[in-house]
């Protein structure tokens, strides 16, 4: 099962949430949050773990889904 990384809106910014980590990374812009989430997904894939990044819009809709397959 791939690691799930979510980029979600906050009242005053954007959060990157991963797995059971209680404290999300917080960013002022969605673009910076998305970049951080993609980098995390790539690092997990490089370490042999598949990852999925989901970008959630302020209205709750899924804006994008990116799969980072594990590197053999």
N, C-alpha and C positions, 0 to 999 in steps of 0.2 A: 504494500500500500504506500503510495507516495506521501511525502510530507506536504501538508497543506499550509500555504502562506497566504494570508488575506490582507489586502489593502482596503481599509474601511474609513469612512468619514467620521470625524469627531466634530464637536460644536465649533472648535476653532482650529482645525487642522485635519491631519490624516494619520491613521495608525497602521503599523505593520504588525500583524499578529502571526505567531507561529506556534503550532502545537499547544503544549501545556504551559508555555511560558506566560506567567501572569502579567508581567509588565510589558506592554507593547512599546515598540519604538514609535515616537511621535514626531511628525514633520509638519512644517507650516504649509507646504504645498503638496498636492497630489503627485506631481511629477517627481519630486524628490522621494516620496514614499514608494512610488512605483519602481524607481531606479534601485532603491535599497532592497526591495522585495525581489527584484530580478537578480541582483547580485547574490543575495542569500540563496536563491534557488540554484544558481550556477555553482556556488560553493558546495552546496549539498550534493549536486549531481557529480561534481568533480571528486567528491569523497565516496562515490558509489551509491548514493541514495537518490532515488527519483523524487521530484518535487513538482507541485502544482501551485501556480500563483493565480489568485483570483482578485480582480479589481472590482470593487463594489462602488457604485455611484451614490450620491447623496439621497436619491430617491429609493435606494435599495436594490436597483436593478444591477445585474451582472454586466459590466462594461467590457471585460475581457478575461480570458483564461489562457494561461501559458503553461506548457508542460516542459519541464527540464528533465530529460531522461538521464538515468544514471550512466556514468561513464564506466565501461568495463575495466 
